[in-house]
Amino acid sequence: IYHRNKLYFNRYSHRKQTHCFFSHLIQCVFFQILVLFRNPKDMLVSYYHFMNKNPFFSDFMAGEVAWGSYFDHALTWEKRLDDPNVMMVTYEELKQNLSEDVKKISAFFNLPLTDEQVSSIAGGSTFSKKKKKKSLRWISDQTNSNMYPKIPFLHTITVGDWKNHFSYAQSKQMDELFQAKLAGTNLRARLKYDLYCQ
């Protein structure tokens, strides 16, 4: 979330990161919001490694996880896709051509970048680069909580990694829930579910 007036947030940064539903955000015409979505199957696997919790599949499908249901979250943002102050990108798009998406994002926020800056940002945002940063290796380095002791902060970013973890029954269950919740939506088309989740 980016706010054009830094003073609006008082002691807070004018750039904020959140997992909130759109309905939970302050309604303000000055907000510019970048929304990142990932296909739900890879999202579930990544989330599982983040939480290090079993059983996790059933909790995720029921929406009984932190920040609630993936699908309810998606539906709240579906209503905002045509909002000029909202830009949505997908994880899969970023993986395909990160440099081009960096340019689009910078243009959306009206933050001009040189080709050299775009290259630097894209190069520094790769998995291999992030993995080398000691501060990102363990969640426990970033929090004072014992909630997630020694959990790897970074996991594989391979698109389609869900195929190494889902059973046939789990994949089918996810397909049915996705269809029930997001069939006919613009977000379904943007996520390219048939390409990445079949």
The 8 nearest C-alpha neighbors of each residue, nearest first, counted from 0:
[[1, 32, 15, 14, 31, 16, 33, 30],
 [2, 0, 14, 31, 30, 13, 32, 3],
 [1, 3, 30, 13, 4, 29, 31, 5],
 [2, 4, 5, 29, 1, 30, 13, 31],
 [3, 5, 6, 2, 7, 13, 29, 8],
 [6, 4, 13, 7, 3, 8, 2, 12],
 [5, 7, 9, 4, 8, 13, 10, 11],
 [8, 6, 5, 9, 4, 13, 2, 3],
 [7, 9, 11, 6, 10, 13, 5, 12],
 [8, 10, 6, 7, 11, 5, 12, 13],
 [11, 9, 8, 12, 6, 7, 13, 5],
 [12, 10, 8, 9, 13, 15, 14, 5],
 [11, 13, 14, 8, 15, 10, 5, 9],
 [14, 12, 5, 2, 1, 8, 15, 11],
 [15, 13, 1, 12, 0, 2, 16, 11],
 [14, 16, 0, 13, 12, 17, 1, 11],
 [17, 15, 0, 14, 18, 1, 19, 33],
 [16, 18, 19, 15, 0, 20, 24, 34],
 [17, 19, 66, 20, 16, 72, 21, 65],
 [20, 18, 17, 23, 21, 66, 24, 72],
 [19, 21, 22, 23, 72, 75, 18, 24],
 [22, 20, 23, 24, 75, 76, 19, 72],
 [21, 23, 20, 24, 75, 19, 25, 26],
 [24, 22, 21, 20, 19, 25, 26, 18],
 [25, 23, 21, 22, 26, 19, 20, 27],
 [24, 26, 27, 23, 22, 21, 30, 28],
 [27, 25, 24, 28, 30, 22, 23, 29],
 [26, 28, 29, 30, 25, 24, 31, 2],
 [29, 27, 30, 26, 84, 31, 2, 25],
 [30, 28, 27, 2, 3, 31, 4, 84],
 [31, 29, 2, 28, 27, 1, 32, 84],
 [32, 30, 84, 1, 0, 85, 2, 29],
 [31, 33, 0, 85, 84, 1, 86, 34],
 [32, 34, 86, 87, 85, 0, 35, 31],
 [35, 33, 87, 86, 32, 88, 36, 85],
 [34, 36, 88, 89, 87, 33, 90, 37],
 [37, 35, 89, 90, 88, 34, 38, 87],
 [36, 38, 90, 89, 42, 39, 91, 35],
 [37, 39, 40, 41, 42, 190, 192, 36],
 [40, 38, 42, 41, 43, 37, 69, 173],
 [39, 41, 43, 42, 161, 38, 44, 196],
 [42, 40, 161, 44, 43, 39, 38, 45],
 [43, 41, 39, 45, 40, 44, 37, 46],
 [42, 44, 46, 40, 41, 45, 39, 47],
 [45, 43, 47, 41, 46, 42, 161, 48],
 [46, 44, 42, 48, 47, 43, 41, 49],
 [45, 47, 49, 43, 44, 48, 42, 50],
 [48, 46, 44, 50, 49, 45, 51, 43],
 [49, 47, 51, 45, 46, 50, 44, 154],
 [48, 50, 46, 47, 51, 45, 152, 150],
 [49, 51, 47, 52, 48, 46, 147, 150],
 [52, 50, 48, 47, 49, 53, 150, 46],
 [51, 53, 50, 55, 54, 47, 48, 49],
 [54, 52, 55, 51, 56, 47, 50, 58],
 [53, 55, 56, 52, 57, 58, 47, 59],
 [54, 56, 53, 58, 57, 52, 59, 47],
 [57, 55, 59, 58, 54, 60, 43, 53],
 [56, 58, 60, 59, 55, 61, 54, 63],
 [59, 57, 63, 55, 61, 56, 60, 62],
 [60, 58, 62, 56, 61, 57, 64, 63],
 [59, 61, 57, 62, 58, 56, 68, 173],
 [60, 62, 58, 63, 59, 57, 68, 64],
 [68, 63, 61, 67, 59, 60, 64, 58],
 [62, 64, 58, 61, 59, 67, 68, 65],
 [65, 63, 67, 62, 59, 58, 66, 68],
 [64, 66, 67, 63, 62, 68, 59, 18],
 [67, 65, 64, 18, 68, 19, 69, 20],
 [68, 66, 62, 64, 65, 63, 69, 72],
 [62, 67, 69, 71, 70, 72, 63, 66],
 [70, 68, 72, 71, 73, 67, 62, 39],
 [69, 71, 73, 72, 68, 74, 180, 177],
 [70, 72, 74, 68, 73, 69, 75, 67],
 [71, 73, 69, 70, 75, 74, 20, 68],
 [74, 72, 70, 76, 71, 75, 77, 69],
 [73, 75, 77, 71, 76, 72, 70, 78],
 [76, 74, 72, 73, 77, 78, 21, 20],
 [75, 77, 79, 78, 73, 74, 21, 80],
 [76, 78, 74, 79, 75, 80, 186, 73],
 [79, 77, 76, 75, 80, 74, 81, 82],
 [80, 78, 76, 82, 77, 81, 85, 75],
 [79, 81, 82, 77, 78, 85, 76, 87],
 [82, 80, 79, 83, 85, 78, 84, 86],
 [81, 83, 79, 85, 84, 80, 86, 78],
 [84, 82, 85, 81, 86, 80, 31, 79],
 [85, 83, 31, 82, 32, 30, 86, 28],
 [86, 84, 32, 82, 83, 31, 33, 80],
 [87, 85, 33, 34, 32, 88, 84, 80],
 [86, 88, 34, 33, 35, 85, 89, 80],
 [89, 87, 35, 34, 36, 86, 90, 92],
 [90, 88, 36, 92, 91, 35, 37, 93],
 [89, 91, 37, 93, 92, 36, 94, 35],
 [90, 92, 94, 89, 93, 95, 37, 158],
 [93, 91, 95, 89, 94, 90, 96, 88],
 [94, 92, 97, 90, 91, 95, 96, 100],
 [93, 95, 91, 92, 96, 97, 90, 158],
 [96, 94, 92, 93, 91, 97, 90, 98],
 [97, 95, 93, 98, 99, 94, 92, 100],
 [96, 98, 93, 100, 99, 121, 94, 101],
 [97, 99, 101, 100, 121, 96, 117, 102],
 [100, 98, 102, 101, 97, 96, 103, 93],
 [99, 101, 103, 97, 102, 98, 104, 93],
 [100, 102, 98, 104, 99, 103, 105, 97],
 [103, 101, 99, 105, 100, 104, 106, 98],
 [104, 102, 100, 106, 101, 105, 107, 99],
 [105, 103, 107, 101, 106, 102, 100, 108],
 [104, 106, 110, 102, 108, 107, 103, 109],
 [107, 105, 109, 103, 104, 108, 110, 102],
 [108, 106, 104, 105, 109, 103, 86, 110],
 [107, 109, 105, 106, 110, 104, 31, 1],
 [110, 108, 106, 107, 105, 111, 104, 112],
 [109, 111, 105, 108, 106, 112, 107, 104],
 [112, 110, 109, 105, 106, 113, 102, 108],
 [113, 111, 116, 117, 110, 114, 105, 102],
 [112, 114, 116, 115, 117, 111, 118, 102],
 [115, 113, 117, 116, 118, 112, 119, 102],
 [114, 116, 118, 113, 117, 119, 112, 120],
 [117, 115, 119, 113, 118, 114, 112, 120],
 [118, 116, 114, 120, 119, 115, 121, 98],
 [117, 119, 115, 121, 116, 120, 122, 114],
 [118, 120, 116, 122, 117, 121, 123, 115],
 [121, 119, 123, 117, 122, 118, 116, 124],
 [120, 122, 124, 118, 123, 98, 119, 97],
 [123, 121, 119, 124, 120, 118, 125, 128],
 [122, 124, 120, 121, 125, 128, 119, 129],
 [125, 123, 121, 122, 120, 129, 128, 126],
 [126, 124, 128, 127, 123, 122, 129, 121],
 [125, 127, 129, 128, 130, 124, 156, 155],
 [126, 128, 130, 125, 129, 131, 124, 123],
 [129, 127, 125, 131, 130, 126, 123, 124],
 [130, 128, 126, 131, 132, 127, 125, 124],
 [129, 131, 127, 128, 132, 126, 136, 153],
 [132, 130, 129, 128, 133, 127, 136, 135],
 [133, 131, 129, 134, 130, 135, 136, 128],
 [132, 134, 136, 135, 131, 130, 137, 129],
 [135, 133, 132, 136, 140, 137, 141, 138],
 [136, 134, 133, 132, 137, 152, 130, 138],
 [137, 135, 152, 133, 134, 151, 153, 130],
 [138, 136, 152, 151, 139, 140, 135, 149],
 [137, 139, 140, 141, 152, 150, 142, 149],
 [138, 140, 137, 142, 141, 148, 149, 147],
 [141, 139, 138, 137, 142, 134, 135, 136],
 [142, 140, 138, 139, 143, 134, 137, 135],
 [143, 141, 139, 144, 140, 138, 145, 147],
 [142, 144, 145, 139, 141, 140, 146, 138],
 [143, 145, 146, 142, 139, 147, 148, 141],
 [146, 144, 148, 147, 143, 139, 142, 149],
 [145, 147, 144, 148, 139, 143, 142, 138],
 [148, 146, 145, 150, 149, 139, 138, 144],
 [149, 147, 145, 150, 139, 146, 138, 144],
 [148, 150, 137, 139, 147, 151, 138, 140],
 [149, 151, 148, 137, 147, 138, 152, 49],
 [152, 150, 137, 153, 136, 149, 138, 154],
 [151, 153, 137, 136, 138, 135, 150, 49],
 [154, 152, 151, 136, 130, 155, 135, 137],
 [153, 155, 156, 152, 45, 151, 48, 49],
 [156, 154, 157, 153, 126, 160, 45, 158],
 [155, 157, 158, 154, 126, 160, 45, 153],
 [158, 156, 160, 155, 159, 41, 94, 161],
 [157, 159, 160, 156, 91, 41, 195, 161],
 [158, 160, 161, 162, 157, 195, 41, 196],
 [161, 159, 162, 157, 158, 163, 41, 164],
 [160, 162, 41, 164, 159, 163, 40, 165],
 [163, 161, 160, 164, 165, 159, 166, 196],
 [164, 162, 161, 160, 165, 159, 166, 44],
 [163, 165, 161, 162, 166, 160, 44, 169],
 [166, 164, 162, 169, 161, 170, 163, 167],
 [165, 167, 169, 168, 170, 164, 162, 171],
 [168, 166, 170, 169, 171, 165, 172, 162],
 [167, 169, 171, 166, 170, 172, 165, 173],
 [170, 168, 172, 166, 171, 167, 165, 173],
 [171, 169, 167, 173, 172, 168, 165, 174],
 [170, 172, 174, 168, 173, 169, 167, 175],
 [173, 171, 169, 175, 174, 170, 168, 176],
 [172, 174, 176, 170, 171, 175, 177, 169],
 [175, 173, 171, 177, 172, 176, 178, 170],
 [174, 176, 178, 172, 173, 177, 179, 171],
 [177, 175, 179, 173, 178, 174, 180, 172],
 [178, 176, 174, 180, 179, 175, 181, 173],
 [179, 177, 182, 175, 176, 181, 180, 174],
 [180, 178, 176, 177, 181, 175, 182, 174],
 [179, 181, 177, 178, 176, 182, 70, 74],
 [180, 182, 178, 184, 177, 187, 179, 183],
 [183, 181, 178, 184, 180, 179, 187, 177],
 [182, 184, 181, 185, 187, 188, 178, 186],
 [185, 183, 186, 187, 181, 182, 188, 77],
 [184, 186, 188, 187, 189, 183, 77, 80],
 [185, 187, 189, 184, 188, 77, 190, 181],
 [188, 186, 190, 184, 185, 189, 181, 191],
 [187, 189, 191, 185, 186, 190, 184, 192],
 [190, 188, 186, 191, 187, 185, 89, 192],
 [189, 191, 187, 192, 188, 38, 186, 89],
 [192, 190, 188, 194, 189, 193, 195, 187],
 [191, 193, 196, 195, 190, 194, 187, 38],
 [192, 194, 197, 191, 196, 195, 190, 188],
 [195, 193, 192, 191, 196, 197, 190, 159],
 [196, 194, 192, 193, 197, 159, 191, 38],
 [195, 197, 192, 193, 194, 40, 159, 38],
 [196, 193, 195, 194, 192, 170, 174, 162]]
